[in-house]
Amino acid sequence: MKALTLSFVVVSTLFVFTNCQKAYEEQIIGSWKHGNIADEFENTVWQFNSDGSLYIISDPNCGNNDTCFATYSIEGQFYIPYVIVEDVDPNLDGKYQADELSDEFLKMTRIEMGDGSTSQAYLRREFLRQ
């Protein structure tokens, strides 16, 4: 009986975590306008697509303030979603903790660089859904 109960708890927990991760993936899809008041980010938009591609438009970290193309994925650990941004630029690549994700706001903090280091990784990004 204990083995059956334990199996049920493990399967239920995995189900909840998988569904939470899927919910974050579905919720992040769309265009997000940078919410920073600074002029350099005035027109910055991050567009998350359902195929895992990410278009970063008019971001100063994209070289000529042009569009960067990247990939992203969602990872979850104990109800904390992480957005993994890759293949764009060392200044933007990394693991971002999604501090807030709602229908209106996306607030992320990079906690790890793309190469896995944490030294000087901190980068705060705040967005409003377009």
Residue pairs with C-beta under 8 A, 6 or more apart in sequence:
17 76
20 76
20 79
20 81
21 74
21 75
21 76
21 81
24 74
24 76
24 81
24 98
24 101
25 74
27 101
27 102
27 103
28 48
28 74
28 83
28 98
28 101
28 106
29 48
29 49
29 50
30 47
30 48
30 129
30 130
31 45
31 46
31 47
31 129
31 130
32 45
32 46
32 47
32 48
32 106
32 127
32 128
32 129
32 130
33 44
33 45
33 127
33 128
33 129
33 130
34 41
34 42
34 44
34 45
34 46
34 59
34 125
34 126
34 127
35 105
35 126
35 127
35 128
36 44
36 125
36 126
40 60
41 59
41 60
43 57
43 58
44 56
44 57
44 58
44 59
44 60
45 55
45 56
45 57
45 58
45 130
46 54
46 55
46 56
46 57
46 59
46 125
46 127
47 54
47 55
47 56
47 57
48 54
48 72
49 55
52 71
52 72
52 73
53 69
53 70
53 71
53 72
54 69
54 70
54 71
54 72
54 85
54 88
55 67
55 68
55 69
55 70
56 62
56 67
56 68
56 69
56 70
56 88
56 92
57 67
58 65
58 66
58 67
59 65
59 68
59 92
61 68
61 89
61 91
61 92
62 68
62 88
62 89
62 92
63 89
68 88
68 89
68 92
69 87
69 88
70 85
70 86
70 87
70 88
70 92
70 93
71 85
71 86
71 87
72 83
72 84
72 85
72 86
73 83
73 84
73 86
74 81
74 82
74 83
74 84
75 81
75 82
75 84
75 95
76 82
80 97
80 98
81 97
81 98
81 101
82 95
82 96
82 97
82 98
83 95
83 96
83 98
83 108
84 94
84 95
84 96
85 92
85 93
85 94
85 96
85 114
86 93
86 114
87 93
90 113
90 114
90 115
93 113
93 114
93 115
94 110
94 111
94 112
94 113
94 114
94 121
94 123
95 110
95 111
95 112
96 108
96 109
96 110
96 111
96 123
96 125
97 108
97 109
97 110
97 111
98 106
98 107
98 108
99 107
99 108
99 109
100 106
100 107
101 107
103 129
104 128
104 129
105 126
105 127
105 128
105 129
106 125
106 126
106 127
106 129
107 124
107 125
107 126
107 127
108 124
108 125
108 126
108 127
109 122
109 123
109 124
109 125
110 121
110 122
110 123
110 124
110 125
111 118
111 121
111 122
112 118
112 121
113 119
113 120
113 121
